């Protein structure tokens, strides 16, 4: 996957789903040239940010 910072900046949707939890939806080009969607879950904790990545949908 391309640079994580770029993925967050270029996200097509960001949702706040909790007090300190965000869901970020981003797309990137796969090996076959098709765009793939990824869902990143960000949790903002004191002095740290936890990021969980995963596929969205199928």
HTML snippet that shows the backbone in 3Dmol.js (N, CA, C, O; Angstrom):
<script src="https://3Dmol.org/build/3Dmol-min.js"></script>
<div id="view" style="width:600px;height:400px;position:relative"></div>
<script>
const pdb = `
ATOM      1  N   UNK A   1       0.845  -1.183   0.000  1.00  0.00           N
ATOM      2  CA  UNK A   1       0.000   0.000   0.000  1.00  0.00           C
ATOM      3  C   UNK A   1       0.882   1.235   0.000  1.00  0.00           C
ATOM      4  O   UNK A   1       1.962   1.239   0.591  1.00  0.00           O
ATOM      5  N   UNK A   2       0.422   2.268  -0.657  1.00  0.00           N
ATOM      6  CA  UNK A   2       1.218   3.487  -0.719  1.00  0.00           C
ATOM      7  C   UNK A   2       1.339   4.128   0.659  1.00  0.00           C
ATOM      8  O   UNK A   2       0.745   3.657   1.630  1.00  0.00           O
ATOM      9  N   UNK A   3       2.077   5.152   0.728  1.00  0.00           N
ATOM     10  CA  UNK A   3       2.389   5.821   1.997  1.00  0.00           C
ATOM     11  C   UNK A   3       1.129   6.068   2.834  1.00  0.00           C
ATOM     12  O   UNK A   3       0.131   6.588   2.334  1.00  0.00           O
ATOM     13  N   UNK A   4       1.190   5.698   4.077  1.00  0.00           N
ATOM     14  CA  UNK A   4       0.030   5.808   4.973  1.00  0.00           C
ATOM     15  C   UNK A   4      -0.432   7.250   5.150  1.00  0.00           C
ATOM     16  O   UNK A   4      -1.632   7.519   5.185  1.00  0.00           O
ATOM     17  N   UNK A   5       0.501   8.162   5.261  1.00  0.00           N
ATOM     18  CA  UNK A   5       0.147   9.576   5.423  1.00  0.00           C
ATOM     19  C   UNK A   5      -0.627  10.081   4.206  1.00  0.00           C
ATOM     20  O   UNK A   5      -1.621  10.793   4.350  1.00  0.00           O
ATOM     21  N   UNK A   6      -0.175   9.713   3.019  1.00  0.00           N
ATOM     22  CA  UNK A   6      -0.857  10.104   1.787  1.00  0.00           C
ATOM     23  C   UNK A   6      -2.254   9.502   1.731  1.00  0.00           C
ATOM     24  O   UNK A   6      -3.202  10.169   1.316  1.00  0.00           O
ATOM     25  N   UNK A   7      -2.387   8.252   2.142  1.00  0.00           N
ATOM     26  CA  UNK A   7      -3.685   7.585   2.141  1.00  0.00           C
ATOM     27  C   UNK A   7      -4.681   8.322   3.033  1.00  0.00           C
ATOM     28  O   UNK A   7      -5.848   8.471   2.671  1.00  0.00           O
ATOM     29  N   UNK A   8      -4.229   8.778   4.188  1.00  0.00           N
ATOM     30  CA  UNK A   8      -5.121   9.491   5.106  1.00  0.00           C
ATOM     31  C   UNK A   8      -5.485  10.859   4.541  1.00  0.00           C
ATOM     32  O   UNK A   8      -6.638  11.281   4.629  1.00  0.00           O
ATOM     33  N   UNK A   9      -4.508  11.553   3.962  1.00  0.00           N
ATOM     34  CA  UNK A   9      -4.764  12.881   3.400  1.00  0.00           C
ATOM     35  C   UNK A   9      -5.706  12.822   2.195  1.00  0.00           C
ATOM     36  O   UNK A   9      -6.519  13.727   2.004  1.00  0.00           O
ATOM     37  N   UNK A  10      -5.603  11.768   1.384  1.00  0.00           N
ATOM     38  CA  UNK A  10      -6.392  11.657   0.164  1.00  0.00           C
ATOM     39  C   UNK A  10      -7.641  10.789   0.335  1.00  0.00           C
ATOM     40  O   UNK A  10      -8.220  10.345  -0.656  1.00  0.00           O
ATOM     41  N   UNK A  11      -8.053  10.550   1.549  1.00  0.00           N
ATOM     42  CA  UNK A  11      -9.228   9.712   1.817  1.00  0.00           C
ATOM     43  C   UNK A  11     -10.479  10.324   1.214  1.00  0.00           C
ATOM     44  O   UNK A  11     -10.660  11.541   1.226  1.00  0.00           O
ATOM     45  N   UNK A  12     -11.351   9.450   0.678  1.00  0.00           N
ATOM     46  CA  UNK A  12     -12.598   9.959   0.103  1.00  0.00           C
ATOM     47  C   UNK A  12     -13.698  10.084   1.148  1.00  0.00           C
ATOM     48  O   UNK A  12     -14.731  10.700   0.889  1.00  0.00           O
ATOM     49  N   UNK A  13     -13.487   9.501   2.334  1.00  0.00           N
ATOM     50  CA  UNK A  13     -14.478   9.625   3.401  1.00  0.00           C
ATOM     51  C   UNK A  13     -13.811   9.398   4.751  1.00  0.00           C
ATOM     52  O   UNK A  13     -12.995   8.490   4.911  1.00  0.00           O
ATOM     53  N   UNK A  14     -14.167  10.233   5.713  1.00  0.00           N
ATOM     54  CA  UNK A  14     -13.684  10.082   7.091  1.00  0.00           C
ATOM     55  C   UNK A  14     -14.890  10.212   8.013  1.00  0.00           C
ATOM     56  O   UNK A  14     -15.651  11.175   7.923  1.00  0.00           O
ATOM     57  N   UNK A  15     -15.057   9.233   8.898  1.00  0.00           N
ATOM     58  CA  UNK A  15     -16.172   9.248   9.853  1.00  0.00           C
ATOM     59  C   UNK A  15     -15.633   9.210  11.274  1.00  0.00           C
ATOM     60  O   UNK A  15     -14.713   8.450  11.577  1.00  0.00           O
ATOM     61  N   UNK A  16     -16.205  10.027  12.138  1.00  0.00           N
ATOM     62  CA  UNK A  16     -15.888   9.940  13.556  1.00  0.00           C
ATOM     63  C   UNK A  16     -16.904   8.983  14.164  1.00  0.00           C
ATOM     64  O   UNK A  16     -18.106   9.248  14.125  1.00  0.00           O
ATOM     65  N   UNK A  17     -16.430   7.866  14.727  1.00  0.00           N
ATOM     66  CA  UNK A  17     -17.332   6.825  15.220  1.00  0.00           C
ATOM     67  C   UNK A  17     -17.250   6.640  16.727  1.00  0.00           C
ATOM     68  O   UNK A  17     -17.861   5.721  17.273  1.00  0.00           O
ATOM     69  N   UNK A  18     -16.521   7.479  17.385  1.00  0.00           N
ATOM     70  CA  UNK A  18     -16.393   7.395  18.835  1.00  0.00           C
ATOM     71  C   UNK A  18     -15.717   8.645  19.344  1.00  0.00           C
ATOM     72  O   UNK A  18     -15.452   9.577  18.585  1.00  0.00           O
ATOM     73  N   UNK A  19     -15.440   8.661  20.631  1.00  0.00           N
ATOM     74  CA  UNK A  19     -14.806   9.833  21.226  1.00  0.00           C
ATOM     75  C   UNK A  19     -13.425  10.089  20.622  1.00  0.00           C
ATOM     76  O   UNK A  19     -13.059  11.237  20.370  1.00  0.00           O
ATOM     77  N   UNK A  20     -12.657   9.017  20.389  1.00  0.00           N
ATOM     78  CA  UNK A  20     -11.308   9.146  19.846  1.00  0.00           C
ATOM     79  C   UNK A  20     -11.051   8.180  18.690  1.00  0.00           C
ATOM     80  O   UNK A  20      -9.898   7.880  18.378  1.00  0.00           O
ATOM     81  N   UNK A  21     -12.117   7.693  18.056  1.00  0.00           N
ATOM     82  CA  UNK A  21     -11.969   6.693  16.999  1.00  0.00           C
ATOM     83  C   UNK A  21     -12.517   7.239  15.681  1.00  0.00           C
ATOM     84  O   UNK A  21     -13.591   7.839  15.635  1.00  0.00           O
ATOM     85  N   UNK A  22     -11.751   7.015  14.612  1.00  0.00           N
ATOM     86  CA  UNK A  22     -12.128   7.476  13.290  1.00  0.00           C
ATOM     87  C   UNK A  22     -12.015   6.320  12.305  1.00  0.00           C
ATOM     88  O   UNK A  22     -11.152   5.455  12.447  1.00  0.00           O
ATOM     89  N   UNK A  23     -12.898   6.313  11.301  1.00  0.00           N
ATOM     90  CA  UNK A  23     -12.798   5.363  10.193  1.00  0.00           C
ATOM     91  C   UNK A  23     -12.479   6.178   8.951  1.00  0.00           C
ATOM     92  O   UNK A  23     -13.184   7.134   8.628  1.00  0.00           O
ATOM     93  N   UNK A  24     -11.411   5.797   8.256  1.00  0.00           N
ATOM     94  CA  UNK A  24     -10.952   6.498   7.063  1.00  0.00           C
ATOM     95  C   UNK A  24     -11.032   5.528   5.897  1.00  0.00           C
ATOM     96  O   UNK A  24     -10.494   4.424   5.969  1.00  0.00           O
ATOM     97  N   UNK A  25     -11.702   5.933   4.824  1.00  0.00           N
ATOM     98  CA  UNK A  25     -11.850   5.102   3.635  1.00  0.00           C
ATOM     99  C   UNK A  25     -10.993   5.692   2.518  1.00  0.00           C
ATOM    100  O   UNK A  25     -11.118   6.871   2.188  1.00  0.00           O
ATOM    101  N   UNK A  26     -10.127   4.869   1.943  1.00  0.00           N
ATOM    102  CA  UNK A  26      -9.213   5.325   0.905  1.00  0.00           C
ATOM    103  C   UNK A  26      -9.139   4.299  -0.222  1.00  0.00           C
ATOM    104  O   UNK A  26      -9.510   3.140  -0.033  1.00  0.00           O
ATOM    105  N   UNK A  27      -8.660   4.723  -1.395  1.00  0.00           N
ATOM    106  CA  UNK A  27      -8.503   3.833  -2.546  1.00  0.00           C
ATOM    107  C   UNK A  27      -7.054   3.861  -2.996  1.00  0.00           C
ATOM    108  O   UNK A  27      -6.364   4.868  -2.832  1.00  0.00           O
ATOM    109  N   UNK A  28      -6.595   2.755  -3.564  1.00  0.00           N
ATOM    110  CA  UNK A  28      -5.261   2.700  -4.145  1.00  0.00           C
ATOM    111  C   UNK A  28      -5.282   1.732  -5.311  1.00  0.00           C
ATOM    112  O   UNK A  28      -6.165   0.880  -5.407  1.00  0.00           O
ATOM    113  N   UNK A  29      -4.320   1.863  -6.184  1.00  0.00           N
ATOM    114  CA  UNK A  29      -4.215   0.991  -7.359  1.00  0.00           C
ATOM    115  C   UNK A  29      -3.596  -0.334  -6.958  1.00  0.00           C
ATOM    116  O   UNK A  29      -2.558  -0.374  -6.297  1.00  0.00           O
ATOM    117  N   UNK A  30      -4.239  -1.414  -7.362  1.00  0.00           N
ATOM    118  CA  UNK A  30      -3.713  -2.749  -7.100  1.00  0.00           C
ATOM    119  C   UNK A  30      -2.758  -3.185  -8.206  1.00  0.00           C
ATOM    120  O   UNK A  30      -2.479  -2.417  -9.126  1.00  0.00           O
ATOM    121  N   UNK A  31      -2.266  -4.395  -8.120  1.00  0.00           N
ATOM    122  CA  UNK A  31      -1.320  -4.925  -9.102  1.00  0.00           C
ATOM    123  C   UNK A  31      -1.946  -5.065 -10.484  1.00  0.00           C
ATOM    124  O   UNK A  31      -1.251  -4.935 -11.492  1.00  0.00           O
ATOM    125  N   UNK A  32      -3.232  -5.326 -10.546  1.00  0.00           N
ATOM    126  CA  UNK A  32      -3.912  -5.520 -11.830  1.00  0.00           C
ATOM    127  C   UNK A  32      -4.436  -4.203 -12.412  1.00  0.00           C
ATOM    128  O   UNK A  32      -5.109  -4.209 -13.443  1.00  0.00           O
ATOM    129  N   UNK A  33      -4.134  -3.081 -11.763  1.00  0.00           N
ATOM    130  CA  UNK A  33      -4.572  -1.789 -12.274  1.00  0.00           C
ATOM    131  C   UNK A  33      -5.933  -1.348 -11.779  1.00  0.00           C
ATOM    132  O   UNK A  33      -6.334  -0.204 -11.995  1.00  0.00           O
ATOM    133  N   UNK A  34      -6.647  -2.243 -11.117  1.00  0.00           N
ATOM    134  CA  UNK A  34      -7.958  -1.893 -10.587  1.00  0.00           C
ATOM    135  C   UNK A  34      -7.778  -1.196  -9.242  1.00  0.00           C
ATOM    136  O   UNK A  34      -6.894  -1.559  -8.466  1.00  0.00           O
ATOM    137  N   UNK A  35      -8.604  -0.206  -8.967  1.00  0.00           N
ATOM    138  CA  UNK A  35      -8.552   0.471  -7.680  1.00  0.00           C
ATOM    139  C   UNK A  35      -9.154  -0.395  -6.587  1.00  0.00           C
ATOM    140  O   UNK A  35     -10.179  -1.043  -6.797  1.00  0.00           O
ATOM    141  N   UNK A  36      -8.529  -0.408  -5.441  1.00  0.00           N
ATOM    142  CA  UNK A  36      -9.044  -1.177  -4.311  1.00  0.00           C
ATOM    143  C   UNK A  36      -9.322  -0.232  -3.160  1.00  0.00           C
ATOM    144  O   UNK A  36      -8.602   0.746  -2.955  1.00  0.00           O
ATOM    145  N   UNK A  37     -10.353  -0.524  -2.425  1.00  0.00           N
ATOM    146  CA  UNK A  37     -10.731   0.302  -1.296  1.00  0.00           C
ATOM    147  C   UNK A  37     -10.176  -0.295  -0.004  1.00  0.00           C
ATOM    148  O   UNK A  37     -10.196  -1.511   0.187  1.00  0.00           O
ATOM    149  N   UNK A  38      -9.691   0.554   0.861  1.00  0.00           N
ATOM    150  CA  UNK A  38      -9.188   0.135   2.164  1.00  0.00           C
ATOM    151  C   UNK A  38      -9.832   0.983   3.247  1.00  0.00           C
ATOM    152  O   UNK A  38     -10.068   2.179   3.078  1.00  0.00           O
ATOM    153  N   UNK A  39     -10.104   0.334   4.343  1.00  0.00           N
ATOM    154  CA  UNK A  39     -10.660   1.014   5.502  1.00  0.00           C
ATOM    155  C   UNK A  39      -9.580   1.044   6.575  1.00  0.00           C
ATOM    156  O   UNK A  39      -9.049   0.001   6.958  1.00  0.00           O
ATOM    157  N   UNK A  40      -9.254   2.240   7.060  1.00  0.00           N
ATOM    158  CA  UNK A  40      -8.288   2.412   8.136  1.00  0.00           C
ATOM    159  C   UNK A  40      -9.042   2.845   9.378  1.00  0.00           C
ATOM    160  O   UNK A  40      -9.885   3.739   9.310  1.00  0.00           O
ATOM    161  N   UNK A  41      -8.757   2.235  10.490  1.00  0.00           N
ATOM    162  CA  UNK A  41      -9.354   2.639  11.766  1.00  0.00           C
ATOM    163  C   UNK A  41      -8.258   3.301  12.574  1.00  0.00           C
ATOM    164  O   UNK A  41      -7.226   2.692  12.853  1.00  0.00           O
ATOM    165  N   UNK A  42      -8.486   4.560  12.952  1.00  0.00           N
ATOM    166  CA  UNK A  42      -7.510   5.319  13.717  1.00  0.00           C
ATOM    167  C   UNK A  42      -8.048   5.547  15.124  1.00  0.00           C
ATOM    168  O   UNK A  42      -9.207   5.922  15.297  1.00  0.00           O
ATOM    169  N   UNK A  43      -7.216   5.322  16.112  1.00  0.00           N
ATOM    170  CA  UNK A  43      -7.567   5.579  17.512  1.00  0.00           C
ATOM    171  C   UNK A  43      -6.531   6.539  18.062  1.00  0.00           C
ATOM    172  O   UNK A  43      -5.342   6.221  18.109  1.00  0.00           O
ATOM    173  N   UNK A  44      -6.983   7.713  18.480  1.00  0.00           N
ATOM    174  CA  UNK A  44      -6.098   8.743  18.997  1.00  0.00           C
ATOM    175  C   UNK A  44      -5.960   8.583  20.510  1.00  0.00           C
ATOM    176  O   UNK A  44      -6.912   8.824  21.253  1.00  0.00           O
ATOM    177  N   UNK A  45      -4.786   8.180  20.960  1.00  0.00           N
ATOM    178  CA  UNK A  45      -4.481   8.019  22.379  1.00  0.00           C
ATOM    179  C   UNK A  45      -3.405   9.034  22.754  1.00  0.00           C
ATOM    180  O   UNK A  45      -2.714   9.543  21.871  1.00  0.00           O
ATOM    181  N   UNK A  46      -3.248   9.337  24.030  1.00  0.00           N
ATOM    182  CA  UNK A  46      -2.210  10.289  24.432  1.00  0.00           C
ATOM    183  C   UNK A  46      -0.843   9.860  23.907  1.00  0.00           C
ATOM    184  O   UNK A  46      -0.391   8.744  24.162  1.00  0.00           O
ATOM    185  N   UNK A  47      -0.199  10.746  23.181  1.00  0.00           N
ATOM    186  CA  UNK A  47       1.152  10.579  22.648  1.00  0.00           C
ATOM    187  C   UNK A  47       1.281   9.504  21.569  1.00  0.00           C
ATOM    188  O   UNK A  47       2.390   9.275  21.087  1.00  0.00           O
ATOM    189  N   UNK A  48       0.199   8.835  21.168  1.00  0.00           N
ATOM    190  CA  UNK A  48       0.263   7.790  20.146  1.00  0.00           C
ATOM    191  C   UNK A  48      -1.012   7.790  19.316  1.00  0.00           C
ATOM    192  O   UNK A  48      -2.063   8.252  19.760  1.00  0.00           O
ATOM    193  N   UNK A  49      -0.896   7.266  18.110  1.00  0.00           N
ATOM    194  CA  UNK A  49      -2.064   7.019  17.264  1.00  0.00           C
ATOM    195  C   UNK A  49      -1.965   5.579  16.795  1.00  0.00           C
ATOM    196  O   UNK A  49      -0.970   5.194  16.180  1.00  0.00           O
ATOM    197  N   UNK A  50      -2.985   4.779  17.078  1.00  0.00           N
ATOM    198  CA  UNK A  50      -3.036   3.393  16.635  1.00  0.00           C
ATOM    199  C   UNK A  50      -3.806   3.342  15.329  1.00  0.00           C
ATOM    200  O   UNK A  50      -4.860   3.963  15.198  1.00  0.00           O
ATOM    201  N   UNK A  51      -3.276   2.595  14.355  1.00  0.00           N
ATOM    202  CA  UNK A  51      -3.918   2.462  13.058  1.00  0.00           C
ATOM    203  C   UNK A  51      -4.106   0.983  12.755  1.00  0.00           C
ATOM    204  O   UNK A  51      -3.161   0.197  12.821  1.00  0.00           O
ATOM    205  N   UNK A  52      -5.337   0.616  12.420  1.00  0.00           N
ATOM    206  CA  UNK A  52      -5.669  -0.758  12.055  1.00  0.00           C
ATOM    207  C   UNK A  52      -6.102  -0.714  10.595  1.00  0.00           C
ATOM    208  O   UNK A  52      -6.975   0.077  10.240  1.00  0.00           O
ATOM    209  N   UNK A  53      -5.513  -1.547   9.741  1.00  0.00           N
ATOM    210  CA  UNK A  53      -5.870  -1.536   8.321  1.00  0.00           C
ATOM    211  C   UNK A  53      -6.678  -2.782   7.990  1.00  0.00           C
ATOM    212  O   UNK A  53      -6.602  -3.798   8.681  1.00  0.00           O
ATOM    213  N   UNK A  54      -7.443  -2.679   6.930  1.00  0.00           N
ATOM    214  CA  UNK A  54      -8.226  -3.832   6.492  1.00  0.00           C
ATOM    215  C   UNK A  54      -8.908  -3.541   5.185  1.00  0.00           C
ATOM    216  O   UNK A  54      -8.988  -2.389   4.758  1.00  0.00           O
ATOM    217  N   UNK A  55      -9.396  -4.572   4.551  1.00  0.00           N
ATOM    218  CA  UNK A  55     -10.119  -4.440   3.296  1.00  0.00           C
ATOM    219  C   UNK A  55     -11.562  -4.064   3.587  1.00  0.00           C
ATOM    220  O   UNK A  55     -12.101  -4.385   4.646  1.00  0.00           O
ATOM    221  N   UNK A  56     -12.167  -3.392   2.650  1.00  0.00           N
ATOM    222  CA  UNK A  56     -13.563  -3.004   2.785  1.00  0.00           C
ATOM    223  C   UNK A  56     -14.383  -3.788   1.776  1.00  0.00           C
ATOM    224  O   UNK A  56     -13.984  -3.898   0.616  1.00  0.00           O
ATOM    225  N   UNK A  57     -15.498  -4.323   2.178  1.00  0.00           N
ATOM    226  CA  UNK A  57     -16.397  -5.015   1.251  1.00  0.00           C
ATOM    227  C   UNK A  57     -15.900  -6.388   0.872  1.00  0.00           C
ATOM    228  O   UNK A  57     -15.394  -7.133   1.711  1.00  0.00           O
ATOM    229  N   UNK A  58     -16.051  -6.729  -0.433  1.00  0.00           N
ATOM    230  CA  UNK A  58     -15.722  -8.069  -0.951  1.00  0.00           C
ATOM    231  C   UNK A  58     -14.256  -8.358  -0.894  1.00  0.00           C
ATOM    232  O   UNK A  58     -13.824  -9.440  -1.293  1.00  0.00           O
TER     233      UNK A  58
END
`;
const viewer = $3Dmol.createViewer("view");
viewer.addModel(pdb, "pdb");
viewer.setStyle({}, {cartoon: {color: "spectrum"}});
viewer.zoomTo();
viewer.render();
</script>
